[in-house]
Amino acid sequence: MSQINQRYRTWSGALVVTSLLVLSLSATAGQPADNHISAFVERLSRGERVFGVSTYDLSLENARALARADINYVYVDMEHGPMSFGLLQTFLLGMIDKAVVHETGRLQQPVTPLARLAPYGREQIQWVVKQALDVGLFGIIFPSIETQEQALTAVRAMRYPQQRGSRYLEPRGLRGSGPAAAVWFWGLSTSDYVRHADLWPLNPGGDLVAIMMIETATGLRNVDAIAVAPGVSGLYIGPSDLSNSLGVTRDDPEVEAAIQTIVDACRTHNIACGITANAANMVRRIEQGFTILGAGRAGGGLPASVDVALKAGRAVR
């Protein structure tokens, strides 16, 4: 009997150790549901600011440099740069930093990749959204959104159709299933990817963001309706295009009044608000309430002017 008890205790101990090992590996590989894969979303969900840059440079060298830069996000500008999904996928693969995964035990990368696409809100956007998300992006910036319906079209294009009984059924998703490359980039199983690949904060567990650019007089007039559209994660201001649409120069007081109107709408509807700022006005933009702060364009690392702007922003407590 004592031998049986001893064997049972030995077997039980081995089972406990094995179970703990499996749980530990699952926590790393599967990323628990209460953790975000997107560092960008995780910071915003905690009420923190995020700092980043835009880039035209889709080289592996630039991807590696930005993956280890002191930023929270990078958005690939495919509105004014080439809209090449092949190059975008190469750039995303270059941003994978296995050393970070090894050191932290988490799949989350410090720098979250987003992209600004070429089509305006008034144009056909669904197919480009599908292509962009299927290579692994964590969010999309939509230029020149002017109405709530345009914002909802963007949201629907980013969402998968929800299962019956879903707590977040609306707006109904239209995204087709084919995320093989995204699954590889995110490091998840297909089922876990689908669970995480929903819009935050509509779905608090989602890791995708849909950011609408307000850069026309029409978008400004409809800013509250756009901001309140379910699935919209935030607004981003394009001051130069906005001033052109208003028919005034960039330094006209009307432009600053418009910027304040937009950030007020973000605060009223509790969504993120973004703008690009230099070192001279970074602190003022933070004091206005901006939470997504671009510091300019980067390529092959951070230019000195961008670095100075980032340091100015991070100095604000």
C-alpha positions as CSV (number, residue, x, y, z in Angstrom):
1,M,0.0,0.0,0.0
2,S,2.8,2.4,0.9
3,Q,4.4,1.8,-2.6
4,I,1.0,2.6,-4.2
5,N,0.7,5.8,-2.2
6,Q,4.3,6.8,-3.1
7,R,3.6,6.2,-6.8
8,Y,0.4,8.2,-6.5
9,R,2.2,11.1,-4.8
10,T,5.0,11.0,-7.5
11,W,2.4,10.9,-10.3
12,S,0.4,13.8,-8.7
13,G,3.5,15.9,-8.4
14,A,4.5,15.3,-12.0
15,L,0.9,16.2,-13.1
16,V,1.0,19.5,-11.2
17,V,4.4,20.4,-12.6
18,T,3.2,19.5,-16.1
19,S,0.0,21.5,-15.7
20,L,1.9,24.6,-14.5
21,L,4.3,24.3,-17.5
22,V,1.4,24.1,-19.9
23,L,-0.3,27.1,-18.3
24,S,2.9,29.0,-18.5
25,L,3.4,28.3,-22.2
26,S,-0.2,29.0,-22.9
27,A,0.1,32.4,-21.2
28,T,2.9,33.3,-23.5
29,A,1.7,31.7,-26.8
30,G,-2.0,32.4,-26.3
31,Q,-1.9,35.8,-24.7
32,P,-4.6,35.8,-21.9
33,A,-7.9,37.4,-22.8
34,D,-7.4,40.2,-20.3
35,N,-4.2,41.3,-21.9
36,H,-4.0,43.3,-25.2
37,I,-1.8,42.2,-28.0
38,S,-1.6,45.9,-29.1
39,A,0.5,48.1,-26.9
40,F,-1.2,51.1,-28.5
41,V,-4.6,49.9,-27.3
42,E,-3.3,48.8,-23.9
43,R,-1.9,52.3,-23.2
44,L,-5.0,54.1,-24.4
45,S,-7.3,51.8,-22.3
46,R,-5.3,52.8,-19.3
47,G,-5.8,56.5,-20.1
48,E,-2.2,57.1,-21.2
49,R,-0.9,59.1,-24.1
50,V,0.7,57.4,-27.1
51,F,3.5,58.9,-29.2
52,G,4.5,57.9,-32.7
53,V,5.6,58.7,-36.2
54,S,4.6,58.2,-39.8
55,T,6.8,56.7,-42.5
56,Y,7.0,56.2,-46.2
57,D,10.1,53.9,-45.9
58,L,9.0,50.3,-46.0
59,S,12.5,48.8,-45.9
60,L,13.5,46.1,-43.5
61,E,16.2,48.4,-42.1
62,N,13.7,51.1,-41.3
63,A,11.3,48.5,-39.8
64,R,14.0,47.2,-37.5
65,A,15.1,50.7,-36.5
66,L,11.5,51.8,-35.6
67,A,10.7,48.6,-33.8
68,R,13.3,49.6,-31.2
69,A,12.7,53.3,-31.2
70,D,11.3,55.1,-28.2
71,I,7.8,55.4,-29.7
72,N,4.4,53.6,-29.2
73,Y,3.2,53.4,-32.8
74,V,4.2,53.9,-36.4
75,Y,1.8,54.5,-39.2
76,V,2.7,53.7,-42.7
77,D,1.5,56.5,-44.9
78,M,-0.1,54.9,-47.9
79,E,-2.3,57.8,-48.7
80,H,0.5,59.9,-50.1
81,G,3.1,57.1,-50.4
82,P,2.8,53.9,-52.6
83,M,0.0,51.6,-51.5
84,S,1.9,48.4,-51.8
85,F,0.6,45.5,-49.6
86,G,3.6,43.4,-50.5
87,L,6.0,46.0,-49.2
88,L,3.7,46.6,-46.2
89,Q,3.9,42.9,-45.3
90,T,7.7,42.9,-45.6
91,F,7.8,46.0,-43.3
92,L,5.6,44.3,-40.7
93,L,7.7,41.2,-40.7
94,G,10.8,43.4,-40.2
95,M,9.2,44.8,-37.1
96,I,9.0,41.5,-35.3
97,D,11.5,41.6,-32.4
98,K,11.9,38.1,-31.0
99,A,14.3,39.5,-28.3
100,V,11.4,41.4,-26.8
101,V,9.2,38.3,-26.7
102,H,12.0,36.4,-25.1
103,E,12.7,39.1,-22.5
104,T,9.0,39.9,-21.6
105,G,7.4,36.5,-22.1
106,R,4.6,38.3,-24.0
107,L,3.6,38.5,-27.7
108,Q,3.0,42.2,-27.4
109,Q,5.5,44.3,-29.3
110,P,6.4,47.8,-27.9
111,V,5.7,49.6,-31.2
112,T,2.3,49.1,-32.8
113,P,2.0,49.3,-36.6
114,L,-0.9,51.1,-38.2
115,A,-1.4,52.5,-41.7
116,R,-3.2,55.4,-43.4
117,L,-4.9,54.2,-46.6
118,A,-5.3,56.1,-49.8
119,P,-9.1,56.1,-50.4
120,Y,-11.1,58.9,-48.9
121,G,-14.3,58.2,-47.0
122,R,-16.4,59.1,-50.0
123,E,-14.6,56.4,-52.1
124,Q,-14.8,52.6,-52.1
125,I,-12.7,51.4,-49.1
126,Q,-13.8,47.9,-48.2
127,W,-11.3,45.9,-50.4
128,V,-8.3,47.9,-49.2
129,V,-9.3,47.5,-45.6
130,K,-9.5,43.7,-46.0
131,Q,-6.1,43.6,-47.7
132,A,-4.4,45.8,-45.1
133,L,-5.8,43.9,-42.1
134,D,-5.0,40.5,-43.6
135,V,-1.3,41.2,-43.6
136,G,-1.4,42.0,-39.9
137,L,-2.0,45.7,-39.2
138,F,-3.4,46.7,-35.8
139,G,-5.3,49.6,-37.0
140,I,-6.2,51.9,-39.9
141,I,-6.4,55.7,-40.3
142,F,-9.1,56.7,-42.7
143,P,-8.5,60.0,-44.5
144,S,-11.2,62.6,-45.1
145,I,-14.2,61.1,-43.3
146,E,-17.1,63.5,-43.6
147,T,-20.2,61.7,-42.4
148,Q,-21.3,59.2,-39.8
149,E,-22.2,56.8,-42.6
150,Q,-18.7,56.9,-44.0
151,A,-17.3,56.2,-40.5
152,L,-19.7,53.3,-40.1
153,T,-18.7,51.9,-43.6
154,A,-15.1,51.9,-42.4
155,V,-16.0,50.2,-39.1
156,R,-18.0,47.5,-40.8
157,A,-15.2,46.8,-43.2
158,M,-12.8,46.2,-40.3
159,R,-15.1,43.9,-38.3
160,Y,-15.8,40.2,-38.8
161,P,-19.5,39.2,-38.7
162,Q,-20.3,38.5,-35.1
163,Q,-21.7,35.3,-33.8
164,R,-25.3,35.0,-32.6
165,G,-25.7,36.4,-29.2
166,S,-22.6,38.5,-29.3
167,R,-22.5,41.4,-26.8
168,Y,-21.0,43.5,-29.6
169,L,-23.2,42.6,-32.6
170,E,-23.5,46.1,-34.1
171,P,-22.3,47.5,-36.4
172,R,-22.5,44.4,-38.4
173,G,-19.1,43.3,-39.7
174,L,-18.3,42.6,-43.4
175,R,-14.7,41.5,-43.3
176,G,-14.1,38.1,-45.0
177,S,-12.1,35.3,-43.4
178,G,-8.6,34.9,-44.6
179,P,-6.1,36.1,-42.0
180,A,-3.3,33.6,-42.4
181,A,-0.6,36.2,-42.7
182,A,-2.1,38.2,-39.8
183,V,-2.3,35.1,-37.6
184,W,1.4,34.5,-38.3
185,F,2.4,38.2,-37.5
186,W,0.2,38.3,-34.3
187,G,1.5,34.9,-33.1
188,L,-2.0,33.6,-32.3
189,S,-4.2,30.7,-33.4
190,T,-6.8,31.6,-35.9
191,S,-9.6,31.4,-33.3
192,D,-7.6,33.7,-30.9
193,Y,-6.8,36.1,-33.7
194,V,-10.5,36.4,-34.6
195,R,-11.3,37.1,-30.9
196,H,-8.7,39.8,-30.6
197,A,-9.3,41.3,-34.1
198,D,-12.2,43.5,-33.1
199,L,-12.5,47.2,-32.6
200,W,-11.6,48.8,-29.4
201,P,-13.3,50.4,-27.4
202,L,-16.5,49.1,-28.9
203,N,-15.3,45.7,-27.8
204,P,-13.1,46.2,-24.7
205,G,-11.1,43.1,-25.5
206,G,-10.4,44.2,-29.1
207,D,-7.0,45.1,-30.4
208,L,-7.9,46.9,-33.6
209,V,-8.4,50.6,-33.9
210,A,-10.4,52.6,-36.5
211,I,-9.2,56.2,-36.6
212,M,-11.2,58.8,-38.6
213,M,-9.4,61.8,-40.0
214,I,-11.3,65.1,-39.9
215,E,-9.8,67.4,-42.5
216,T,-12.7,69.0,-44.4
217,A,-15.4,71.6,-43.5
218,T,-18.0,69.0,-43.9
219,G,-16.3,66.6,-41.6
220,L,-16.0,69.4,-39.1
221,R,-19.7,70.1,-39.2
222,N,-20.4,66.4,-38.6
223,V,-17.7,65.8,-36.1
224,D,-20.0,64.9,-33.2
225,A,-22.0,62.4,-35.3
226,I,-18.7,60.8,-36.5
227,A,-17.2,60.7,-33.0
228,V,-20.3,59.0,-31.5
229,A,-20.5,56.3,-34.3
230,P,-20.0,52.9,-32.6
231,G,-16.7,51.3,-33.5
232,V,-14.8,54.6,-34.0
233,S,-11.7,54.4,-31.8
234,G,-10.5,58.0,-32.3
235,L,-10.3,61.0,-34.5
236,Y,-7.1,62.4,-36.1
237,I,-6.9,66.0,-37.4
238,G,-5.3,67.0,-40.7
239,P,-4.8,70.7,-40.2
240,S,-3.4,71.5,-43.7
241,D,-6.2,69.9,-45.6
242,L,-8.7,71.3,-43.1
243,S,-7.4,74.9,-43.7
244,N,-7.6,74.3,-47.4
245,S,-11.2,73.1,-47.1
246,L,-12.1,76.1,-44.9
247,G,-10.6,78.4,-47.5
248,V,-8.1,80.0,-45.1
249,T,-4.3,79.8,-44.5
250,R,-2.9,77.3,-42.1
251,D,-2.2,79.9,-39.4
252,D,-5.6,81.5,-39.5
253,P,-7.4,81.5,-36.1
254,E,-10.3,79.7,-37.7
255,V,-8.2,76.6,-38.0
256,E,-7.2,76.6,-34.3
257,A,-10.9,77.1,-33.4
258,A,-11.7,74.1,-35.6
259,I,-9.0,72.0,-33.9
260,Q,-10.5,72.8,-30.5
261,T,-14.0,71.8,-31.7
262,I,-12.7,68.4,-32.8
263,V,-10.7,67.7,-29.6
264,D,-13.8,68.8,-27.6
265,A,-15.9,66.3,-29.5
266,C,-13.4,63.5,-28.7
267,R,-13.5,64.4,-25.0
268,T,-17.3,64.6,-24.9
269,H,-17.7,61.2,-26.5
270,N,-14.7,59.6,-24.7
271,I,-12.6,58.6,-27.6
272,A,-9.0,59.2,-28.4
273,C,-7.9,62.3,-30.4
274,G,-4.8,62.6,-32.5
275,I,-2.7,65.3,-34.2
276,T,0.9,65.7,-35.4
277,A,2.9,68.2,-33.3
278,N,6.4,69.6,-33.3
279,A,8.5,70.4,-30.2
280,A,7.2,74.0,-30.1
281,N,3.5,73.0,-29.8
282,M,3.6,69.5,-28.3
283,V,2.9,70.6,-24.7
284,R,0.0,72.8,-25.8
285,R,-1.6,69.9,-27.7
286,I,-1.3,67.7,-24.7
287,E,-2.9,70.3,-22.5
288,Q,-5.7,70.6,-25.0
289,G,-6.5,66.9,-24.5
290,F,-4.8,65.1,-27.4
291,T,-3.9,61.5,-26.5
292,I,-2.4,60.3,-29.9
293,L,0.6,62.5,-30.7
294,G,2.5,62.2,-33.9
295,A,5.9,63.7,-33.9
296,G,6.5,63.8,-37.6
297,R,7.9,61.6,-40.3
298,A,10.7,59.0,-39.8
299,G,12.9,57.0,-42.1
300,G,16.0,54.9,-41.1
301,G,15.3,55.8,-37.5
302,L,14.2,59.0,-35.8
303,P,15.3,62.4,-37.2
304,A,16.6,64.9,-34.7
305,S,13.5,67.2,-34.9
306,V,11.2,64.2,-34.3
307,D,13.3,63.1,-31.3
308,V,13.1,66.5,-29.8
309,A,9.3,66.6,-30.2
310,L,9.0,63.2,-28.6
311,K,11.1,64.2,-25.6
312,A,9.0,67.3,-25.2
313,G,5.8,65.3,-25.1
314,R,7.1,62.6,-22.7
315,A,8.3,65.3,-20.3
316,V,4.6,66.2,-19.6
317,R,3.2,64.4,-16.6
